[in-house]
Amino acid sequence: LRGEMTLEESGENLLDMMTRTCNGRLTAQEVLGHEEFILTKLYRSA
């Protein structure tokens, strides 16, 4: 968003972060002990 890296670099960073998380690294939320979670409804249910 700030133009500090290319789309390819951003994709590599995202893939690296996802790989580390899948291999057991804690997320920032888990480290901070935050336990709330909510899925925002983006559509009208039938």
C-alpha positions in Angstrom: 0.0 0.0 0.0 2.9 2.3 0.6 4.9 1.2 -2.4 7.8 0.0 -0.3 8.0 -3.5 -1.9 6.9 -5.2 -5.1 3.9 -7.4 -5.4 6.2 -10.4 -5.7 8.0 -9.4 -2.5 4.7 -9.0 -0.7 3.6 -12.4 -1.9 6.8 -14.0 -0.7 6.5 -12.3 2.7 2.9 -13.5 3.0 3.8 -17.1 2.1 6.7 -17.1 4.6 4.4 -15.8 7.4 1.8 -18.4 6.6 4.4 -21.2 6.5 5.9 -20.1 9.9 2.4 -20.0 11.4 1.4 -23.4 10.0 4.7 -24.8 11.5 3.7 -23.6 15.0 4.8 -20.0 15.4 2.3 -18.1 17.5 0.4 -15.2 16.0 0.6 -11.8 17.6 -2.9 -12.3 19.0 -1.9 -15.6 20.7 1.3 -14.0 22.1 -0.8 -11.1 23.6 -3.3 -13.5 25.1 -6.3 -12.1 23.1 -9.0 -14.7 22.9 -11.9 -12.9 21.3 -12.8 -13.7 17.7 -15.7 -12.6 15.5 -16.5 -13.3 11.8 -18.2 -10.3 10.3 -21.2 -11.2 8.2 -20.7 -9.7 4.8 -23.9 -11.0 3.2 -27.6 -11.2 4.0 -28.6 -14.8 5.0 -31.5 -16.4 3.2 
